[in-house]
Each structure stands twice: as C-alpha cells, then as structure tokens.
C-alpha cells in the first residue's frame, strides 16, 4: 500500500548554530537556560577545586555539581517534548 503524502509536510534540518531549521525557513534555537546551565557546570567545578579539600563548603559545591547534569537533561527533554508536540 503506497504511503500518502500530506500537503503540509515539512523537512527538518538539525544544525550547529540553530537546533533545527524547517523547510519553511522557520528556525528553532536551543533554549537559553540550557546554555546557562552548561556554562555554570565548569564554573562550579573550578570553584570546588579552589576550596579547602574536604571542607563543608566544598561538599556543598560538589552536591550542586552532582545535580547539574540532571538539570541539563530535564531542560533538554522539556525542550524536545515541546518542539515535537508543536511539530506534530
């Protein structure tokens, strides 16, 4: 059975500068909180390396560092869910 083409189909190109570009020239950029969260991780790691080894403040910083990748993952999943829902 042949697949029917819908008239309102669109092509998607994923890129480096923008997250996705549609064949209708609509551009989707990656969310700004994701960029901020990704830049904060190295800053926290540098801060922890300069603190007194084994101190309470260093442990608090390491706790923040351990939560950061989960936050980045949640931001990505939320963005992808919203984008795919919009496209569908």
PDB file with SEQRES, HELIX, SHEET and CRYST1 records, atoms N, CA, C and O in Angstrom:
SEQRES   1 A   88  UNK UNK UNK UNK UNK UNK UNK UNK UNK UNK UNK UNK UNK          
SEQRES   2 A   88  UNK UNK UNK UNK UNK UNK UNK UNK UNK UNK UNK UNK UNK          
SEQRES   3 A   88  UNK UNK UNK UNK UNK UNK UNK UNK UNK UNK UNK UNK UNK          
SEQRES   4 A   88  UNK UNK UNK UNK UNK UNK UNK UNK UNK UNK UNK UNK UNK          
SEQRES   5 A   88  UNK UNK UNK UNK UNK UNK UNK UNK UNK UNK UNK UNK UNK          
SEQRES   6 A   88  UNK UNK UNK UNK UNK UNK UNK UNK UNK UNK UNK UNK UNK          
SEQRES   7 A   88  UNK UNK UNK UNK UNK UNK UNK UNK UNK UNK                      
HELIX    1 AA1 UNK A   32  UNK A   50  1                                  19    
HELIX    2 AA2 UNK A   56  UNK A   87  1                                  32    
SHEET    1 AA1 3 UNK A  12  UNK A  14  0                                        
SHEET    2 AA1 3 UNK A  20  UNK A  22 -1                                        
SHEET    3 AA1 3 UNK A  27  UNK A  28 -1                                        
CRYST1    1.000    1.000    1.000  90.00  90.00  90.00 P 1           1          
ATOM      1  N   UNK A   1       0.847  -1.176   0.000  1.00  0.00           N  
ATOM      2  CA  UNK A   1       0.000   0.000   0.000  1.00  0.00           C  
ATOM      3  C   UNK A   1       0.895   1.242   0.000  1.00  0.00           C  
ATOM      4  O   UNK A   1       1.746   1.370   0.880  1.00  0.00           O  
ATOM      5  N   UNK A   2       0.733   2.146  -0.944  1.00  0.00           N  
ATOM      6  CA  UNK A   2       1.598   3.333  -1.004  1.00  0.00           C  
ATOM      7  C   UNK A   2       1.290   4.306   0.131  1.00  0.00           C  
ATOM      8  O   UNK A   2       0.156   4.409   0.599  1.00  0.00           O  
ATOM      9  N   UNK A   3       2.316   5.003   0.551  1.00  0.00           N  
ATOM     10  CA  UNK A   3       2.173   5.993   1.614  1.00  0.00           C  
ATOM     11  C   UNK A   3       1.680   7.299   1.012  1.00  0.00           C  
ATOM     12  O   UNK A   3       2.214   7.787   0.016  1.00  0.00           O  
ATOM     13  N   UNK A   4       0.647   7.852   1.640  1.00  0.00           N  
ATOM     14  CA  UNK A   4       0.101   9.121   1.149  1.00  0.00           C  
ATOM     15  C   UNK A   4       0.932  10.282   1.690  1.00  0.00           C  
ATOM     16  O   UNK A   4       1.298  10.309   2.865  1.00  0.00           O  
ATOM     17  N   UNK A   5       1.218  11.228   0.819  1.00  0.00           N  
ATOM     18  CA  UNK A   5       1.932  12.435   1.228  1.00  0.00           C  
ATOM     19  C   UNK A   5       0.913  13.512   1.589  1.00  0.00           C  
ATOM     20  O   UNK A   5      -0.019  13.788   0.834  1.00  0.00           O  
ATOM     21  N   UNK A   6       1.110  14.101   2.743  1.00  0.00           N  
ATOM     22  CA  UNK A   6       0.265  15.226   3.131  1.00  0.00           C  
ATOM     23  C   UNK A   6       0.816  16.491   2.501  1.00  0.00           C  
ATOM     24  O   UNK A   6       2.026  16.627   2.320  1.00  0.00           O  
ATOM     25  N   UNK A   7      -0.064  17.408   2.171  1.00  0.00           N  
ATOM     26  CA  UNK A   7       0.375  18.643   1.543  1.00  0.00           C  
ATOM     27  C   UNK A   7       1.144  19.530   2.516  1.00  0.00           C  
ATOM     28  O   UNK A   7       1.964  20.347   2.097  1.00  0.00           O  
ATOM     29  N   UNK A   8       0.887  19.374   3.801  1.00  0.00           N  
ATOM     30  CA  UNK A   8       1.538  20.253   4.768  1.00  0.00           C  
ATOM     31  C   UNK A   8       2.719  19.559   5.459  1.00  0.00           C  
ATOM     32  O   UNK A   8       2.985  19.814   6.633  1.00  0.00           O  
ATOM     33  N   UNK A   9       3.418  18.691   4.742  1.00  0.00           N  
ATOM     34  CA  UNK A   9       4.600  18.060   5.327  1.00  0.00           C  
ATOM     35  C   UNK A   9       5.761  19.038   5.258  1.00  0.00           C  
ATOM     36  O   UNK A   9       5.782  19.949   4.429  1.00  0.00           O  
ATOM     37  N   UNK A  10       6.727  18.830   6.149  1.00  0.00           N  
ATOM     38  CA  UNK A  10       7.843  19.760   6.255  1.00  0.00           C  
ATOM     39  C   UNK A  10       9.116  18.967   6.550  1.00  0.00           C  
ATOM     40  O   UNK A  10       9.083  17.946   7.237  1.00  0.00           O  
ATOM     41  N   UNK A  11      10.234  19.455   6.020  1.00  0.00           N  
ATOM     42  CA  UNK A  11      11.523  18.815   6.283  1.00  0.00           C  
ATOM     43  C   UNK A  11      12.231  19.511   7.433  1.00  0.00           C  
ATOM     44  O   UNK A  11      12.073  20.716   7.630  1.00  0.00           O  
ATOM     45  N   UNK A  12      13.010  18.752   8.190  1.00  0.00           N  
ATOM     46  CA  UNK A  12      13.714  19.293   9.355  1.00  0.00           C  
ATOM     47  C   UNK A  12      15.208  19.068   9.174  1.00  0.00           C  
ATOM     48  O   UNK A  12      15.650  17.965   8.849  1.00  0.00           O  
ATOM     49  N   UNK A  13      15.981  20.133   9.390  1.00  0.00           N  
ATOM     50  CA  UNK A  13      17.434  20.043   9.327  1.00  0.00           C  
ATOM     51  C   UNK A  13      17.988  20.455  10.683  1.00  0.00           C  
ATOM     52  O   UNK A  13      17.775  21.584  11.127  1.00  0.00           O  
ATOM     53  N   UNK A  14      18.696  19.547  11.339  1.00  0.00           N  
ATOM     54  CA  UNK A  14      19.331  19.896  12.610  1.00  0.00           C  
ATOM     55  C   UNK A  14      20.709  20.445  12.320  1.00  0.00           C  
ATOM     56  O   UNK A  14      21.401  19.977  11.415  1.00  0.00           O  
ATOM     57  N   UNK A  15      21.105  21.445  13.096  1.00  0.00           N  
ATOM     58  CA  UNK A  15      22.362  22.099  12.805  1.00  0.00           C  
ATOM     59  C   UNK A  15      23.155  22.439  14.041  1.00  0.00           C  
ATOM     60  O   UNK A  15      22.824  22.020  15.150  1.00  0.00           O  
ATOM     61  N   UNK A  16      24.215  23.210  13.831  1.00  0.00           N  
ATOM     62  CA  UNK A  16      25.101  23.607  14.912  1.00  0.00           C  
ATOM     63  C   UNK A  16      24.702  24.970  15.465  1.00  0.00           C  
ATOM     64  O   UNK A  16      24.597  25.136  16.680  1.00  0.00           O  
ATOM     65  N   UNK A  17      24.480  25.943  14.591  1.00  0.00           N  
ATOM     66  CA  UNK A  17      24.132  27.289  15.049  1.00  0.00           C  
ATOM     67  C   UNK A  17      22.725  27.332  15.632  1.00  0.00           C  
ATOM     68  O   UNK A  17      22.498  27.958  16.667  1.00  0.00           O  
ATOM     69  N   UNK A  18      21.787  26.673  14.975  1.00  0.00           N  
ATOM     70  CA  UNK A  18      20.422  26.595  15.496  1.00  0.00           C  
ATOM     71  C   UNK A  18      20.075  25.118  15.695  1.00  0.00           C  
ATOM     72  O   UNK A  18      20.620  24.245  15.020  1.00  0.00           O  
ATOM     73  N   UNK A  19      19.168  24.855  16.626  1.00  0.00           N  
ATOM     74  CA  UNK A  19      18.843  23.465  16.925  1.00  0.00           C  
ATOM     75  C   UNK A  19      18.202  22.784  15.730  1.00  0.00           C  
ATOM     76  O   UNK A  19      18.600  21.684  15.347  1.00  0.00           O  
ATOM     77  N   UNK A  20      17.209  23.438  15.141  1.00  0.00           N  
ATOM     78  CA  UNK A  20      16.516  22.854  13.994  1.00  0.00           C  
ATOM     79  C   UNK A  20      16.017  23.963  13.080  1.00  0.00           C  
ATOM     80  O   UNK A  20      15.626  25.040  13.531  1.00  0.00           O  
ATOM     81  N   UNK A  21      16.041  23.671  11.794  1.00  0.00           N  
ATOM     82  CA  UNK A  21      15.510  24.583  10.790  1.00  0.00           C  
ATOM     83  C   UNK A  21      14.546  23.798   9.916  1.00  0.00           C  
ATOM     84  O   UNK A  21      14.887  22.728   9.411  1.00  0.00           O  
ATOM     85  N   UNK A  22      13.350  24.325   9.740  1.00  0.00           N  
ATOM     86  CA  UNK A  22      12.347  23.661   8.915  1.00  0.00           C  
ATOM     87  C   UNK A  22      12.511  24.086   7.462  1.00  0.00           C  
ATOM     88  O   UNK A  22      13.143  25.099   7.164  1.00  0.00           O  
ATOM     89  N   UNK A  23      11.934  23.299   6.568  1.00  0.00           N  
ATOM     90  CA  UNK A  23      11.997  23.645   5.150  1.00  0.00           C  
ATOM     91  C   UNK A  23      11.176  24.896   4.839  1.00  0.00           C  
ATOM     92  O   UNK A  23      11.283  25.456   3.748  1.00  0.00           O  
ATOM     93  N   UNK A  24      10.360  25.332   5.795  1.00  0.00           N  
ATOM     94  CA  UNK A  24       9.604  26.572   5.649  1.00  0.00           C  
ATOM     95  C   UNK A  24      10.395  27.770   6.173  1.00  0.00           C  
ATOM     96  O   UNK A  24       9.833  28.848   6.367  1.00  0.00           O  
ATOM     97  N   UNK A  25      11.707  27.583   6.406  1.00  0.00           N  
ATOM     98  CA  UNK A  25      12.633  28.599   6.899  1.00  0.00           C  
ATOM     99  C   UNK A  25      12.365  29.031   8.336  1.00  0.00           C  
ATOM    100  O   UNK A  25      12.862  30.073   8.764  1.00  0.00           O  
ATOM    101  N   UNK A  26      11.596  28.259   9.082  1.00  0.00           N  
ATOM    102  CA  UNK A  26      11.377  28.542  10.490  1.00  0.00           C  
ATOM    103  C   UNK A  26      12.541  27.951  11.279  1.00  0.00           C  
ATOM    104  O   UNK A  26      12.905  26.792  11.081  1.00  0.00           O  
ATOM    105  N   UNK A  27      13.127  28.752  12.179  1.00  0.00           N  
ATOM    106  CA  UNK A  27      14.325  28.342  12.905  1.00  0.00           C  
ATOM    107  C   UNK A  27      13.992  28.174  14.387  1.00  0.00           C  
ATOM    108  O   UNK A  27      13.293  29.002  14.969  1.00  0.00           O  
ATOM    109  N   UNK A  28      14.494  27.104  14.988  1.00  0.00           N  
ATOM    110  CA  UNK A  28      14.330  26.847  16.417  1.00  0.00           C  
ATOM    111  C   UNK A  28      15.707  26.843  17.060  1.00  0.00           C  
ATOM    112  O   UNK A  28      16.558  26.024  16.713  1.00  0.00           O  
ATOM    113  N   UNK A  29      15.925  27.753  17.992  1.00  0.00           N  
ATOM    114  CA  UNK A  29      17.188  27.806  18.717  1.00  0.00           C  
ATOM    115  C   UNK A  29      17.084  26.971  19.980  1.00  0.00           C  
ATOM    116  O   UNK A  29      15.993  26.738  20.500  1.00  0.00           O  
ATOM    117  N   UNK A  30      18.237  26.524  20.468  1.00  0.00           N  
ATOM    118  CA  UNK A  30      18.259  25.777  21.727  1.00  0.00           C  
ATOM    119  C   UNK A  30      17.846  26.719  22.855  1.00  0.00           C  
ATOM    120  O   UNK A  30      18.090  27.922  22.770  1.00  0.00           O  
ATOM    121  N   UNK A  31      17.224  26.191  23.911  1.00  0.00           N  
ATOM    122  CA  UNK A  31      16.752  27.063  24.988  1.00  0.00           C  
ATOM    123  C   UNK A  31      17.910  27.749  25.711  1.00  0.00           C  
ATOM    124  O   UNK A  31      18.963  27.148  25.926  1.00  0.00           O  
ATOM    125  N   UNK A  32      17.706  28.994  26.078  1.00  0.00           N  
ATOM    126  CA  UNK A  32      18.734  29.768  26.756  1.00  0.00           C  
ATOM    127  C   UNK A  32      19.112  29.181  28.123  1.00  0.00           C  
ATOM    128  O   UNK A  32      20.295  29.181  28.462  1.00  0.00           O  
ATOM    129  N   UNK A  33      18.160  28.681  28.922  1.00  0.00           N  
ATOM    130  CA  UNK A  33      18.561  28.081  30.201  1.00  0.00           C  
ATOM    131  C   UNK A  33      19.520  26.907  30.034  1.00  0.00           C  
ATOM    132  O   UNK A  33      20.331  26.642  30.922  1.00  0.00           O  
ATOM    133  N   UNK A  34      19.437  26.207  28.915  1.00  0.00           N  
ATOM    134  CA  UNK A  34      20.359  25.098  28.670  1.00  0.00           C  
ATOM    135  C   UNK A  34      21.779  25.618  28.514  1.00  0.00           C  
ATOM    136  O   UNK A  34      22.716  25.045  29.069  1.00  0.00           O  
ATOM    137  N   UNK A  35      21.942  26.695  27.766  1.00  0.00           N  
ATOM    138  CA  UNK A  35      23.274  27.281  27.582  1.00  0.00           C  
ATOM    139  C   UNK A  35      23.827  27.770  28.915  1.00  0.00           C  
ATOM    140  O   UNK A  35      25.009  27.589  29.208  1.00  0.00           O  
ATOM    141  N   UNK A  36      22.970  28.389  29.721  1.00  0.00           N  
ATOM    142  CA  UNK A  36      23.404  28.889  31.020  1.00  0.00           C  
ATOM    143  C   UNK A  36      23.790  27.740  31.943  1.00  0.00           C  
ATOM    144  O   UNK A  36      24.787  27.833  32.658  1.00  0.00           O  
ATOM    145  N   UNK A  37      23.020  26.666  31.936  1.00  0.00           N  
ATOM    146  CA  UNK A  37      23.313  25.526  32.807  1.00  0.00           C  
ATOM    147  C   UNK A  37      24.608  24.840  32.390  1.00  0.00           C  
ATOM    148  O   UNK A  37      25.370  24.376  33.238  1.00  0.00           O  
ATOM    149  N   UNK A  38      24.858  24.776  31.076  1.00  0.00           N  
ATOM    150  CA  UNK A  38      26.076  24.133  30.598  1.00  0.00           C  
ATOM    151  C   UNK A  38      27.320  24.966  30.926  1.00  0.00           C  
ATOM    152  O   UNK A  38      28.394  24.401  31.131  1.00  0.00           O  
ATOM    153  N   UNK A  39      27.196  26.290  30.979  1.00  0.00           N  
ATOM    154  CA  UNK A  39      28.355  27.112  31.312  1.00  0.00           C  
ATOM    155  C   UNK A  39      28.580  27.186  32.814  1.00  0.00           C  
ATOM    156  O   UNK A  39      29.697  27.455  33.258  1.00  0.00           O  
ATOM    157  N   UNK A  40      27.539  26.952  33.602  1.00  0.00           N  
ATOM    158  CA  UNK A  40      27.688  27.025  35.053  1.00  0.00           C  
ATOM    159  C   UNK A  40      28.420  25.805  35.610  1.00  0.00           C  
ATOM    160  O   UNK A  40      29.078  25.908  36.645  1.00  0.00           O  
ATOM    161  N   UNK A  41      28.318  24.670  34.954  1.00  0.00           N  
ATOM    162  CA  UNK A  41      28.966  23.450  35.439  1.00  0.00           C  
ATOM    163  C   UNK A  41      30.484  23.612  35.550  1.00  0.00           C  
ATOM    164  O   UNK A  41      31.031  23.308  36.610  1.00  0.00           O  
ATOM    165  N   UNK A  42      31.191  24.072  34.519  1.00  0.00           N  
ATOM    166  CA  UNK A  42      32.639  24.248  34.680  1.00  0.00           C  
ATOM    167  C   UNK A  42      33.009  25.284  35.738  1.00  0.00           C  
ATOM    168  O   UNK A  42      34.032  25.149  36.409  1.00  0.00           O  
ATOM    169  N   UNK A  43      32.174  26.321  35.891  1.00  0.00           N  
ATOM    170  CA  UNK A  43      32.444  27.330  36.913  1.00  0.00           C  
ATOM    171  C   UNK A  43      32.377  26.703  38.303  1.00  0.00           C  
ATOM    172  O   UNK A  43      33.224  26.973  39.155  1.00  0.00           O  
ATOM    173  N   UNK A  44      31.361  25.862  38.527  1.00  0.00           N  
ATOM    174  CA  UNK A  44      31.246  25.197  39.822  1.00  0.00           C  
ATOM    175  C   UNK A  44      32.423  24.256  40.056  1.00  0.00           C  
ATOM    176  O   UNK A  44      32.922  24.158  41.178  1.00  0.00           O  
ATOM    177  N   UNK A  45      32.866  23.573  39.022  1.00  0.00           N  
ATOM    178  CA  UNK A  45      33.995  22.660  39.170  1.00  0.00           C  
ATOM    179  C   UNK A  45      35.276  23.417  39.504  1.00  0.00           C  
ATOM    180  O   UNK A  45      36.073  22.957  40.322  1.00  0.00           O  
ATOM    181  N   UNK A  46      35.476  24.563  38.885  1.00  0.00           N  
ATOM    182  CA  UNK A  46      36.655  25.383  39.208  1.00  0.00           C  
ATOM    183  C   UNK A  46      36.570  25.888  40.643  1.00  0.00           C  
ATOM    184  O   UNK A  46      37.567  25.908  41.364  1.00  0.00           O  
ATOM    185  N   UNK A  47      35.360  26.299  41.054  1.00  0.00           N  
ATOM    186  CA  UNK A  47      35.174  26.795  42.413  1.00  0.00           C  
ATOM    187  C   UNK A  47      35.492  25.705  43.430  1.00  0.00           C  
ATOM    188  O   UNK A  47      36.156  25.966  44.433  1.00  0.00           O  
ATOM    189  N   UNK A  48      35.025  24.492  43.179  1.00  0.00           N  
ATOM    190  CA  UNK A  48      35.271  23.390  44.110  1.00  0.00           C  
ATOM    191  C   UNK A  48      36.756  23.041  44.193  1.00  0.00           C  
ATOM    192  O   UNK A  48      37.253  22.675  45.258  1.00  0.00           O  
ATOM    193  N   UNK A  49      37.461  23.155  43.071  1.00  0.00           N  
ATOM    194  CA  UNK A  49      38.883  22.798  43.079  1.00  0.00           C  
ATOM    195  C   UNK A  49      39.714  23.795  43.880  1.00  0.00           C  
ATOM    196  O   UNK A  49      40.791  23.454  44.370  1.00  0.00           O  
ATOM    197  N   UNK A  50      39.220  25.025  44.014  1.00  0.00           N  
ATOM    198  CA  UNK A  50      39.957  26.051  44.747  1.00  0.00           C  
ATOM    199  C   UNK A  50      39.621  26.080  46.233  1.00  0.00           C  
ATOM    200  O   UNK A  50      40.300  26.754  47.008  1.00  0.00           O  
ATOM    201  N   UNK A  51      38.582  25.357  46.638  1.00  0.00           N  
ATOM    202  CA  UNK A  51      38.178  25.366  48.039  1.00  0.00           C  
ATOM    203  C   UNK A  51      39.059  24.410  48.860  1.00  0.00           C  
ATOM    204  O   UNK A  51      39.765  23.564  48.311  1.00  0.00           O  
ATOM    205  N   UNK A  52      38.995  24.568  50.164  1.00  0.00           N  
ATOM    206  CA  UNK A  52      39.771  23.716  51.064  1.00  0.00           C  
ATOM    207  C   UNK A  52      39.272  22.285  50.924  1.00  0.00           C  
ATOM    208  O   UNK A  52      38.073  22.020  51.010  1.00  0.00           O  
ATOM    209  N   UNK A  53      40.215  21.361  50.705  1.00  0.00           N  
ATOM    210  CA  UNK A  53      39.860  19.966  50.465  1.00  0.00           C  
ATOM    211  C   UNK A  53      39.157  19.366  51.684  1.00  0.00           C  
ATOM    212  O   UNK A  53      39.644  19.466  52.810  1.00  0.00           O  
ATOM    213  N   UNK A  54      38.003  18.742  51.434  1.00  0.00           N  
ATOM    214  CA  UNK A  54      37.243  18.071  52.494  1.00  0.00           C  
ATOM    215  C   UNK A  54      36.409  18.990  53.357  1.00  0.00           C  
ATOM    216  O   UNK A  54      35.815  18.534  54.334  1.00  0.00           O  
ATOM    217  N   UNK A  55      36.344  20.273  53.031  1.00  0.00           N  
ATOM    218  CA  UNK A  55      35.571  21.213  53.843  1.00  0.00           C  
ATOM    219  C   UNK A  55      34.078  21.068  53.545  1.00  0.00           C  
ATOM    220  O   UNK A  55      33.670  20.482  52.542  1.00  0.00           O  
ATOM    221  N   UNK A  56      33.289  21.621  54.451  1.00  0.00           N  
ATOM    222  CA  UNK A  56      31.829  21.569  54.286  1.00  0.00           C  
ATOM    223  C   UNK A  56      31.396  22.350  53.045  1.00  0.00           C  
ATOM    224  O   UNK A  56      30.488  21.926  52.331  1.00  0.00           O  
ATOM    225  N   UNK A  57      32.046  23.492  52.786  1.00  0.00           N  
ATOM    226  CA  UNK A  57      31.690  24.282  51.606  1.00  0.00           C  
ATOM    227  C   UNK A  57      32.022  23.543  50.318  1.00  0.00           C  
ATOM    228  O   UNK A  57      31.291  23.651  49.333  1.00  0.00           O  
ATOM    229  N   UNK A  58      33.124  22.789  50.318  1.00  0.00           N  
ATOM    230  CA  UNK A  58      33.460  22.015  49.133  1.00  0.00           C  
ATOM    231  C   UNK A  58      32.432  20.904  48.913  1.00  0.00           C  
ATOM    232  O   UNK A  58      32.065  20.619  47.774  1.00  0.00           O  
ATOM    233  N   UNK A  59      31.968  20.277  49.994  1.00  0.00           N  
ATOM    234  CA  UNK A  59      30.926  19.241  49.853  1.00  0.00           C  
ATOM    235  C   UNK A  59      29.636  19.835  49.293  1.00  0.00           C  
ATOM    236  O   UNK A  59      28.976  19.210  48.463  1.00  0.00           O  
ATOM    237  N   UNK A  60      29.274  21.038  49.741  1.00  0.00           N  
ATOM    238  CA  UNK A  60      28.071  21.694  49.231  1.00  0.00           C  
ATOM    239  C   UNK A  60      28.213  21.981  47.738  1.00  0.00           C  
ATOM    240  O   UNK A  60      27.267  21.806  46.969  1.00  0.00           O  
ATOM    241  N   UNK A  61      29.397  22.420  47.342  1.00  0.00           N  
ATOM    242  CA  UNK A  61      29.638  22.702  45.928  1.00  0.00           C  
ATOM    243  C   UNK A  61      29.570  21.415  45.111  1.00  0.00           C  
ATOM    244  O   UNK A  61      29.009  21.410  44.015  1.00  0.00           O  
ATOM    245  N   UNK A  62      30.137  20.322  45.632  1.00  0.00           N  
ATOM    246  CA  UNK A  62      30.066  19.044  44.921  1.00  0.00           C  
ATOM    247  C   UNK A  62      28.620  18.543  44.810  1.00  0.00           C  
ATOM    248  O   UNK A  62      28.265  17.896  43.825  1.00  0.00           O  
ATOM    249  N   UNK A  63      27.793  18.837  45.808  1.00  0.00           N  
ATOM    250  CA  UNK A  63      26.373  18.476  45.722  1.00  0.00           C  
ATOM    251  C   UNK A  63      25.689  19.257  44.597  1.00  0.00           C  
ATOM    252  O   UNK A  63      24.864  18.708  43.866  1.00  0.00           O  
ATOM    253  N   UNK A  64      26.036  20.532  44.464  1.00  0.00           N  
ATOM    254  CA  UNK A  64      25.485  21.329  43.366  1.00  0.00           C  
ATOM    255  C   UNK A  64      25.952  20.775  42.020  1.00  0.00           C  
ATOM    256  O   UNK A  64      25.179  20.705  41.065  1.00  0.00           O  
ATOM    257  N   UNK A  65      27.226  20.382  41.958  1.00  0.00           N  
ATOM    258  CA  UNK A  65      27.779  19.825  40.721  1.00  0.00           C  
ATOM    259  C   UNK A  65      27.064  18.533  40.346  1.00  0.00           C  
ATOM    260  O   UNK A  65      26.791  18.291  39.170  1.00  0.00           O  
ATOM    261  N   UNK A  66      26.759  17.704  41.340  1.00  0.00           N  
ATOM    262  CA  UNK A  66      26.117  16.411  41.049  1.00  0.00           C  
ATOM    263  C   UNK A  66      24.684  16.580  40.558  1.00  0.00           C  
ATOM    264  O   UNK A  66      24.165  15.713  39.855  1.00  0.00           O  
ATOM    265  N   UNK A  67      24.036  17.691  40.922  1.00  0.00           N  
ATOM    266  CA  UNK A  67      22.667  17.924  40.462  1.00  0.00           C  
ATOM    267  C   UNK A  67      22.612  18.585  39.086  1.00  0.00           C  
ATOM    268  O   UNK A  67      21.577  18.541  38.421  1.00  0.00           O  
ATOM    269  N   UNK A  68      23.697  19.185  38.660  1.00  0.00           N  
ATOM    270  CA  UNK A  68      23.710  19.947  37.412  1.00  0.00           C  
ATOM    271  C   UNK A  68      23.414  19.105  36.175  1.00  0.00           C  
ATOM    272  O   UNK A  68      22.599  19.541  35.363  1.00  0.00           O  
ATOM    273  N   UNK A  69      24.025  17.912  35.965  1.00  0.00           N  
ATOM    274  CA  UNK A  69      23.706  17.133  34.753  1.00  0.00           C  
ATOM    275  C   UNK A  69      22.238  16.719  34.677  1.00  0.00           C  
ATOM    276  O   UNK A  69      21.673  16.641  33.586  1.00  0.00           O  
ATOM    277  N   UNK A  70      21.621  16.454  35.818  1.00  0.00           N  
ATOM    278  CA  UNK A  70      20.201  16.100  35.817  1.00  0.00           C  
ATOM    279  C   UNK A  70      19.360  17.291  35.368  1.00  0.00           C  
ATOM    280  O   UNK A  70      18.382  17.124  34.639  1.00  0.00           O  
ATOM    281  N   UNK A  71      19.738  18.486  35.800  1.00  0.00           N  
ATOM    282  CA  UNK A  71      19.015  19.695  35.391  1.00  0.00           C  
ATOM    283  C   UNK A  71      19.146  19.914  33.884  1.00  0.00           C  
ATOM    284  O   UNK A  71      18.172  20.251  33.211  1.00  0.00           O  
ATOM    285  N   UNK A  72      20.348  19.720  33.367  1.00  0.00           N  
ATOM    286  CA  UNK A  72      20.574  19.878  31.931  1.00  0.00           C  
ATOM    287  C   UNK A  72      19.729  18.872  31.154  1.00  0.00           C  
ATOM    288  O   UNK A  72      19.143  19.211  30.126  1.00  0.00           O  
ATOM    289  N   UNK A  73      19.669  17.638  31.645  1.00  0.00           N  
ATOM    290  CA  UNK A  73      18.879  16.600  30.972  1.00  0.00           C  
ATOM    291  C   UNK A  73      17.396  16.952  30.979  1.00  0.00           C  
ATOM    292  O   UNK A  73      16.707  16.750  29.979  1.00  0.00           O  
ATOM    293  N   UNK A  74      16.896  17.479  32.105  1.00  0.00           N  
ATOM    294  CA  UNK A  74      15.483  17.856  32.186  1.00  0.00           C  
ATOM    295  C   UNK A  74      15.153  19.005  31.238  1.00  0.00           C  
ATOM    296  O   UNK A  74      14.093  19.013  30.612  1.00  0.00           O  
ATOM    297  N   UNK A  75      16.059  19.973  31.133  1.00  0.00           N  
ATOM    298  CA  UNK A  75      15.836  21.099  30.220  1.00  0.00           C  
ATOM    299  C   UNK A  75      15.776  20.596  28.784  1.00  0.00           C  
ATOM    300  O   UNK A  75      14.913  21.011  28.010  1.00  0.00           O  
ATOM    301  N   UNK A  76      16.703  19.693  28.426  1.00  0.00           N  
ATOM    302  CA  UNK A  76      16.715  19.139  27.062  1.00  0.00           C  
ATOM    303  C   UNK A  76      15.442  18.359  26.768  1.00  0.00           C  
ATOM    304  O   UNK A  76      14.837  18.530  25.710  1.00  0.00           O  
ATOM    305  N   UNK A  77      15.031  17.497  27.711  1.00  0.00           N  
ATOM    306  CA  UNK A  77      13.823  16.697  27.492  1.00  0.00           C  
ATOM    307  C   UNK A  77      12.591  17.581  27.349  1.00  0.00           C  
ATOM    308  O   UNK A  77      11.737  17.330  26.499  1.00  0.00           O  
ATOM    309  N   UNK A  78      12.498  18.622  28.183  1.00  0.00           N  
ATOM    310  CA  UNK A  78      11.358  19.523  28.115  1.00  0.00           C  
ATOM    311  C   UNK A  78      11.313  20.235  26.762  1.00  0.00           C  
ATOM    312  O   UNK A  78      10.254  20.343  26.144  1.00  0.00           O  
ATOM    313  N   UNK A  79      12.471  20.718  26.308  1.00  0.00           N  
ATOM    314  CA  UNK A  79      12.539  21.408  25.022  1.00  0.00           C  
ATOM    315  C   UNK A  79      12.162  20.471  23.872  1.00  0.00           C  
ATOM    316  O   UNK A  79      11.386  20.847  22.993  1.00  0.00           O  
ATOM    317  N   UNK A  80      12.711  19.252  23.877  1.00  0.00           N  
ATOM    318  CA  UNK A  80      12.404  18.307  22.804  1.00  0.00           C  
ATOM    319  C   UNK A  80      10.933  17.916  22.805  1.00  0.00           C  
ATOM    320  O   UNK A  80      10.328  17.765  21.744  1.00  0.00           O  
ATOM    321  N   UNK A  81      10.356  17.751  23.996  1.00  0.00           N  
ATOM    322  CA  UNK A  81       8.934  17.389  24.089  1.00  0.00           C  
ATOM    323  C   UNK A  81       8.069  18.507  23.520  1.00  0.00           C  
ATOM    324  O   UNK A  81       7.139  18.250  22.756  1.00  0.00           O  
ATOM    325  N   UNK A  82       8.374  19.744  23.890  1.00  0.00           N  
ATOM    326  CA  UNK A  82       7.584  20.883  23.395  1.00  0.00           C  
ATOM    327  C   UNK A  82       7.743  21.047  21.882  1.00  0.00           C  
ATOM    328  O   UNK A  82       6.773  21.339  21.182  1.00  0.00           O  
ATOM    329  N   UNK A  83       8.965  20.858  21.378  1.00  0.00           N  
ATOM    330  CA  UNK A  83       9.202  21.005  19.948  1.00  0.00           C  
ATOM    331  C   UNK A  83       8.492  19.917  19.152  1.00  0.00           C  
ATOM    332  O   UNK A  83       7.840  20.213  18.151  1.00  0.00           O  
ATOM    333  N   UNK A  84       8.610  18.673  19.577  1.00  0.00           N  
ATOM    334  CA  UNK A  84       7.971  17.585  18.822  1.00  0.00           C  
ATOM    335  C   UNK A  84       6.450  17.672  18.906  1.00  0.00           C  
ATOM    336  O   UNK A  84       5.756  17.313  17.954  1.00  0.00           O  
ATOM    337  N   UNK A  85       5.927  18.147  20.034  1.00  0.00           N  
ATOM    338  CA  UNK A  85       4.482  18.341  20.141  1.00  0.00           C  
ATOM    339  C   UNK A  85       4.028  19.437  19.178  1.00  0.00           C  
ATOM    340  O   UNK A  85       2.991  19.305  18.528  1.00  0.00           O  
ATOM    341  N   UNK A  86       4.799  20.509  19.087  1.00  0.00           N  
ATOM    342  CA  UNK A  86       4.466  21.600  18.165  1.00  0.00           C  
ATOM    343  C   UNK A  86       4.513  21.117  16.719  1.00  0.00           C  
ATOM    344  O   UNK A  86       3.636  21.449  15.922  1.00  0.00           O  
ATOM    345  N   UNK A  87       5.542  20.331  16.379  1.00  0.00           N  
ATOM    346  CA  UNK A  87       5.685  19.865  15.006  1.00  0.00           C  
ATOM    347  C   UNK A  87       4.627  18.835  14.623  1.00  0.00           C  
ATOM    348  O   UNK A  87       4.197  18.780  13.470  1.00  0.00           O  
ATOM    349  N   UNK A  88       4.214  18.030  15.578  1.00  0.00           N  
ATOM    350  CA  UNK A  88       3.217  17.001  15.289  1.00  0.00           C  
ATOM    351  C   UNK A  88       1.855  17.645  15.086  1.00  0.00           C  
ATOM    352  O   UNK A  88       0.874  16.946  14.831  1.00  0.00           O  
TER     353      UNK A  88                                                      
END                                                                             
